Amino acid sequence: MEIAIIGGGIGGLCAAVTLQKQGFSVNVYEAASTFQPVGAGIGIGSNAMQALMNIGVGEKVFTNGNVLHNQVFLNDKGRILNSIDFSLLKERFGQENITIHRADLHRTFLEALEPNTVHYNKKCVNVVQNGDQVTTYFEDETEVTVDLLIAADGIHSPIRKKLVPNSEPRYSGYTCWRGITENRGKVDEFTSTEIWSTTGRFGMAPMKDERVYWFACINAREKDLFYQHIESNEIANLFKDFPKVVPELIRETQPEHVLHHDIYDIKPLRQFIFDRIVLLGDAAHATTPNMGQGAGQAIEDAIVLGNAFGEFTDVKKALAFYEEKRVARTAKVINLSRQIGVAAQFRSRSLASTRDFLFPFIPSKLLLWRLKFLFDVKLK
């Protein structure tokens, strides 16, 4: 069976690795001109680490990552609101939560692929199904016909929009800057921290090689031109009333290492399979980053799909298995992540005060239990 994957991001490359290990002929078509090692830090939960171990790249990913033992939530005065002990996940599920640079994860997948798997400068402009085959048309006027097409082309996927015309991205109500800089002892080596305020939200997490990844979110109008063009010092001023480490980290970050995006997700879809076209990763279930599960859910998709073809020789049965395993699970992640974002971005002082008063009374183990479904992952 010939398989084409549209999109060379984390989900697409992980799917290619998984399917090649199953013995399939796979080609990845990426719109960019080359592999570009850009991006910021991301979290890889123990659920995704379980999945990566399943395809033989987990050890290398772990080596390039930094282990997190705890996550701590603070108010803007630095008072602890609550915490989550990630070491309990290690005890129960056998894998750690880590942070890693997106480029390092991307590179690990590329190195695991057979030579000449990825084709660059291949922007998909249309797909047409004809019986049990799918033809992809590219901007350079070439085309490819395959037995299975995997759309892993991101939240703005033109393939998904063609199949589900009303599946436009939903704006979350907040915009976000992300950056990586030197740690210099500012952030604990094993602790991820979030600080919540009515003026915004700031997160920071240690990475390997004495670096720290941070994000800074504020409520804003969609595509606000002012926020699209401000520089590090102006971003830091937005968070001047936070603990001093916050504006310090922002100001110390080189401009080329700061990224800015409005935050979107998509309303959960009811299906990921459209005959011989499969939606995967953000193309299928883009979520806000509040649970750190964007990359993790794409990785799970890829490995469940690969395992489905290992279990079933019938293509329709394999695709039905994938859809059954992934639709409800990813919908739960989208909905819960959006709820967390709403609560974390309260602008109302009364709502934020109520949240900050009640949050410390929630047992840490109960917070972890709420997330239990994430880590109790079924890949087969």
C-alpha positions as CSV (number, residue, x, y, z in Angstrom):
1,M,0.0,0.0,0.0
2,E,1.3,3.4,-1.0
3,I,0.8,6.1,1.7
4,A,1.3,9.9,1.3
5,I,1.5,12.2,4.3
6,I,0.8,15.9,3.8
7,G,2.7,17.9,6.4
8,G,6.1,17.3,7.9
9,G,5.4,18.4,11.4
10,I,5.5,16.3,14.5
11,G,2.4,14.3,13.7
12,G,3.2,13.7,10.1
13,L,6.8,12.6,10.8
14,C,5.8,10.4,13.7
15,A,3.2,8.7,11.5
16,A,5.8,8.2,8.8
17,V,8.2,6.6,11.3
18,T,5.5,4.3,12.7
19,L,4.2,3.2,9.3
20,Q,7.6,2.5,7.9
21,K,8.3,0.3,10.8
22,Q,5.2,-1.6,9.8
23,G,6.7,-2.1,6.3
24,F,4.6,0.4,4.4
25,S,5.8,2.6,1.5
26,V,5.5,6.2,2.9
27,N,6.3,9.6,1.5
28,V,6.0,12.9,3.3
29,Y,5.2,16.1,1.4
30,E,6.1,19.4,3.2
31,A,5.3,22.9,1.9
32,A,8.5,24.4,3.4
33,S,11.6,24.6,1.4
34,T,13.7,22.7,3.9
35,F,13.8,21.5,7.6
36,Q,13.9,24.7,9.6
37,P,15.0,24.2,13.3
38,V,12.6,26.8,14.7
39,G,10.1,26.9,17.4
40,A,10.1,27.0,21.2
41,G,10.0,24.4,24.0
42,I,7.2,22.0,24.3
43,G,6.1,19.5,26.9
44,I,6.0,15.8,26.2
45,G,3.7,14.1,28.8
46,S,4.3,10.5,30.0
47,N,1.5,9.4,27.7
48,A,3.4,10.6,24.6
49,M,6.6,9.1,26.1
50,Q,4.9,5.7,26.3
51,A,4.0,6.1,22.7
52,L,7.5,7.1,21.6
53,M,9.0,4.1,23.4
54,N,6.6,2.0,21.4
55,I,8.3,2.9,18.1
56,G,11.9,2.9,19.3
57,V,12.6,6.7,19.4
58,G,11.7,7.3,23.0
59,E,15.1,6.9,24.5
60,K,16.6,9.4,22.1
61,V,13.8,11.9,22.8
62,F,14.3,11.4,26.6
63,T,18.1,12.0,26.2
64,N,17.4,15.4,24.5
65,G,14.8,16.4,27.1
66,N,14.7,17.6,30.7
67,V,12.6,15.7,33.3
68,L,9.9,17.6,35.2
69,H,9.0,16.4,38.7
70,N,6.5,19.1,39.6
71,Q,4.2,21.7,38.3
72,V,3.4,24.7,40.5
73,F,0.7,27.3,40.2
74,L,1.2,30.8,41.7
75,N,-0.7,34.0,41.9
76,D,0.9,37.2,40.7
77,K,2.3,37.9,44.2
78,G,4.2,34.6,44.1
79,R,1.9,32.7,46.5
80,I,1.5,29.0,45.8
81,L,-2.1,28.2,44.8
82,N,-1.5,24.4,44.1
83,S,0.9,21.9,42.6
84,I,1.0,18.6,40.8
85,D,3.5,15.9,41.6
86,F,4.6,14.3,38.3
87,S,6.7,11.7,40.0
88,L,3.4,9.8,40.7
89,L,3.0,9.4,37.0
90,K,6.5,7.8,36.8
91,E,5.5,5.3,39.5
92,R,2.2,4.4,37.9
93,F,2.9,4.5,34.1
94,G,6.7,4.1,34.0
95,Q,7.5,7.2,32.0
96,E,8.5,10.8,32.9
97,N,7.1,14.1,31.8
98,I,9.8,16.1,29.9
99,T,10.4,19.4,28.2
100,I,12.3,19.4,24.9
101,H,13.0,21.9,22.1
102,R,10.5,21.3,19.3
103,A,13.4,21.3,16.7
104,D,15.1,18.4,18.7
105,L,12.0,16.3,18.6
106,H,11.5,17.1,14.9
107,R,15.1,16.1,14.1
108,T,14.7,12.8,16.0
109,F,11.9,11.8,13.7
110,L,13.7,12.9,10.6
111,E,16.8,10.8,11.5
112,A,14.6,7.7,12.1
113,L,13.1,7.8,8.6
114,E,14.4,6.1,5.5
115,P,16.4,8.3,3.1
116,N,14.4,10.5,0.7
117,T,11.1,10.0,2.6
118,V,10.5,13.8,3.0
119,H,9.9,16.0,-0.1
120,Y,10.1,19.7,0.4
121,N,8.5,22.6,-1.6
122,K,5.4,20.5,-2.0
123,K,2.4,22.6,-1.1
124,C,-0.9,20.7,-1.5
125,V,-3.6,22.7,-3.3
126,N,-6.2,20.0,-3.8
127,V,-7.1,16.3,-3.2
128,V,-9.5,14.1,-5.2
129,Q,-10.7,10.7,-4.3
130,N,-11.4,8.1,-6.9
131,G,-12.5,4.7,-5.5
132,D,-9.8,3.3,-3.3
133,Q,-7.2,5.9,-4.4
134,V,-6.5,9.6,-3.6
135,T,-4.7,12.0,-5.9
136,T,-3.0,15.0,-4.4
137,Y,-2.2,18.1,-6.5
138,F,0.6,20.3,-5.6
139,E,1.3,24.0,-6.3
140,D,4.3,23.1,-8.5
141,E,1.8,21.4,-10.9
142,T,2.9,17.9,-9.9
143,E,0.5,15.2,-8.6
144,V,0.7,12.0,-6.6
145,T,-1.8,9.1,-6.5
146,V,-1.8,6.8,-3.5
147,D,-3.8,4.2,-1.6
148,L,-4.1,6.3,1.5
149,L,-3.6,10.0,2.2
150,I,-2.9,11.3,5.7
151,A,-3.6,15.0,6.2
152,A,-1.2,16.2,8.9
153,D,-1.2,19.8,7.6
154,G,-2.0,21.6,10.8
155,I,-4.8,23.7,12.3
156,H,-5.4,25.5,9.0
157,S,-5.5,22.3,7.0
158,P,-7.1,23.0,3.6
159,I,-7.8,19.3,3.3
160,R,-9.9,19.3,6.5
161,K,-11.7,22.5,5.4
162,K,-12.6,20.8,2.1
163,L,-14.0,17.8,3.9
164,V,-15.6,19.7,6.8
165,P,-16.3,23.2,5.5
166,N,-17.5,24.6,8.8
167,S,-14.3,23.5,10.7
168,E,-12.7,26.9,10.9
169,P,-10.2,27.6,13.8
170,R,-11.8,29.2,16.9
171,Y,-10.0,32.1,18.6
172,S,-9.5,31.5,22.3
173,G,-9.6,35.1,23.3
174,Y,-5.9,35.4,24.2
175,T,-2.6,35.9,22.4
176,C,0.7,34.4,23.4
177,W,4.5,35.1,23.2
178,R,6.9,32.2,23.7
179,G,10.7,32.3,24.1
180,I,13.8,30.4,25.1
181,T,16.7,31.9,27.0
182,E,19.5,31.0,29.4
183,N,18.3,29.8,32.8
184,R,21.0,31.3,35.0
185,G,19.6,29.7,38.1
186,K,16.3,31.5,37.8
187,V,14.1,28.4,37.3
188,D,14.2,25.2,39.4
189,E,15.8,22.4,37.3
190,F,12.8,20.1,37.7
191,T,9.8,22.4,38.1
192,S,7.3,23.9,35.7
193,T,5.6,27.0,36.9
194,E,2.5,29.0,35.9
195,I,1.6,32.4,37.4
196,W,-2.0,33.6,37.0
197,S,-3.2,37.2,37.2
198,T,-6.1,39.3,35.9
199,T,-3.5,41.0,33.7
200,G,-2.2,37.9,32.1
201,R,-0.6,34.5,32.6
202,F,3.1,33.5,32.5
203,G,4.6,30.0,32.4
204,M,8.2,28.9,32.6
205,A,9.8,25.5,32.4
206,P,13.5,24.3,32.6
207,M,15.1,22.7,29.5
208,K,18.2,20.8,28.9
209,D,21.6,22.6,28.7
210,E,20.7,25.3,31.2
211,R,17.9,26.9,29.1
212,V,14.4,27.9,30.1
213,Y,11.3,28.0,28.0
214,W,8.6,30.6,28.8
215,F,5.2,31.7,27.6
216,A,3.3,34.9,28.3
217,C,-0.5,35.2,27.5
218,I,-2.8,38.1,27.7
219,N,-6.5,38.6,26.7
220,A,-6.6,40.5,23.5
221,R,-8.6,41.1,20.3
222,E,-8.0,38.6,17.5
223,K,-5.1,39.7,15.2
224,D,-4.4,42.8,17.2
225,L,-1.8,44.7,15.2
226,F,-0.3,46.3,18.3
227,Y,0.6,43.0,19.9
228,Q,1.8,41.6,16.7
229,H,4.7,44.1,16.5
230,I,5.8,44.9,20.1
231,E,9.3,43.9,21.2
232,S,10.7,42.2,24.3
233,N,10.9,45.2,26.5
234,E,7.3,46.1,25.8
235,I,6.2,42.5,26.4
236,A,8.1,42.6,29.7
237,N,6.3,45.8,30.7
238,L,2.9,44.0,30.3
239,F,4.1,41.7,33.1
240,K,5.9,44.3,35.3
241,D,3.7,43.5,38.3
242,F,4.5,39.8,38.3
243,P,7.4,38.4,40.3
244,K,10.6,40.0,39.0
245,V,11.9,36.8,37.4
246,V,9.1,37.2,34.8
247,P,10.1,40.5,33.2
248,E,13.8,39.5,33.6
249,L,13.4,36.3,31.5
250,I,11.4,38.2,28.8
251,R,14.0,41.0,28.5
252,E,16.9,38.5,28.5
253,T,15.5,36.6,25.5
254,Q,17.0,37.4,22.2
255,P,14.5,38.8,19.7
256,E,15.0,36.0,17.2
257,H,14.1,33.5,20.0
258,V,10.7,35.1,20.7
259,L,7.6,33.9,18.8
260,H,4.1,35.4,18.9
261,H,0.8,33.7,18.0
262,D,-2.9,34.2,18.7
263,I,-4.2,31.0,20.3
264,Y,-6.8,28.9,18.5
265,D,-8.4,25.5,18.6
266,I,-11.1,23.8,16.5
267,K,-14.5,22.5,17.6
268,P,-14.2,18.7,18.1
269,L,-15.0,16.8,14.9
270,R,-17.2,13.7,14.8
271,Q,-15.0,11.8,12.4
272,F,-11.4,11.7,11.3
273,I,-11.8,9.2,8.4
274,F,-13.2,10.2,5.0
275,D,-12.9,7.1,2.8
276,R,-9.1,6.9,2.1
277,I,-8.3,10.3,3.7
278,V,-7.2,10.3,7.3
279,L,-7.0,13.5,9.5
280,L,-4.2,13.5,12.0
281,G,-2.7,15.8,14.6
282,D,-3.8,19.5,14.6
283,A,-5.6,18.9,11.3
284,A,-8.0,16.6,13.2
285,H,-8.1,18.1,16.7
286,A,-6.1,21.3,17.2
287,T,-6.3,22.2,20.9
288,T,-5.2,25.2,23.0
289,P,-1.8,24.6,24.7
290,N,-3.2,24.7,28.3
291,M,-2.6,21.0,28.9
292,G,0.6,20.7,26.9
293,Q,-1.0,18.0,24.8
294,G,-0.8,19.3,21.2
295,A,2.3,17.3,20.3
296,G,1.4,14.4,22.6
297,Q,-2.0,13.8,21.0
298,A,-0.5,14.0,17.5
299,I,2.1,11.4,18.5
300,E,-0.7,9.2,19.9
301,D,-2.6,9.5,16.6
302,A,0.4,8.4,14.6
303,I,1.1,5.4,16.7
304,V,-2.5,4.2,17.1
305,L,-2.8,4.5,13.3
306,G,0.4,2.5,12.8
307,N,-0.7,-0.2,15.3
308,A,-4.1,-0.4,13.7
309,F,-2.5,-1.5,10.4
310,G,-0.5,-4.0,12.5
311,E,-3.7,-5.5,13.9
312,F,-5.9,-5.5,10.8
313,T,-5.1,-6.4,7.2
314,D,-8.4,-4.9,6.0
315,V,-7.9,-1.1,5.5
316,K,-11.4,-0.1,6.4
317,K,-11.2,-2.0,9.7
318,A,-7.8,-0.4,10.5
319,L,-9.2,3.1,9.8
320,A,-12.3,2.4,11.8
321,F,-10.2,1.3,14.7
322,Y,-8.1,4.5,14.6
323,E,-11.3,6.7,14.5
324,E,-12.8,4.8,17.4
325,K,-9.7,5.2,19.5
326,R,-9.0,8.9,18.7
327,V,-12.2,10.9,18.2
328,A,-13.7,10.9,21.7
329,R,-10.3,11.1,23.5
330,T,-9.1,14.1,21.6
331,A,-12.5,15.8,21.9
332,K,-12.1,15.5,25.7
333,V,-8.6,17.1,25.5
334,I,-9.9,20.0,23.4
335,N,-12.8,20.7,25.7
336,L,-10.9,20.4,29.0
337,S,-8.0,22.5,27.7
338,R,-10.4,25.3,26.6
339,Q,-12.0,25.2,30.1
340,I,-8.6,25.5,31.8
341,G,-7.7,28.4,29.5
342,V,-10.9,30.3,30.4
343,A,-10.3,29.9,34.1
344,A,-6.6,30.8,33.9
345,Q,-7.3,33.9,31.8
346,F,-10.0,35.4,34.1
347,R,-9.9,39.2,33.7
348,S,-12.6,39.8,36.3
349,R,-11.1,40.5,39.7
350,S,-14.0,38.8,41.5
351,L,-13.8,35.7,39.5
352,A,-10.0,35.5,39.8
353,S,-10.2,36.1,43.6
354,T,-12.8,33.3,43.9
355,R,-10.6,31.0,41.8
356,D,-7.4,31.8,43.8
357,F,-9.3,31.2,47.1
358,L,-10.8,27.9,46.1
359,F,-7.8,26.4,44.1
360,P,-5.6,25.7,47.1
361,F,-8.4,23.6,48.7
362,I,-8.3,21.1,45.8
363,P,-6.1,18.2,46.8
364,S,-3.1,17.8,44.4
365,K,-3.9,14.1,43.9
366,L,-7.4,15.2,42.7
367,L,-5.8,17.5,40.1
368,L,-3.8,14.5,38.9
369,W,-6.8,12.2,39.0
370,R,-8.6,14.7,36.7
371,L,-5.8,14.1,34.2
372,K,-5.6,10.3,34.7
373,F,-7.4,9.7,31.4
374,L,-4.4,11.3,29.6
375,F,-1.8,9.0,30.9
376,D,-3.8,5.8,30.9
377,V,-3.3,5.6,27.1
378,K,-4.4,2.7,25.0
379,L,-2.3,2.5,21.8
380,K,-3.6,-0.9,20.6
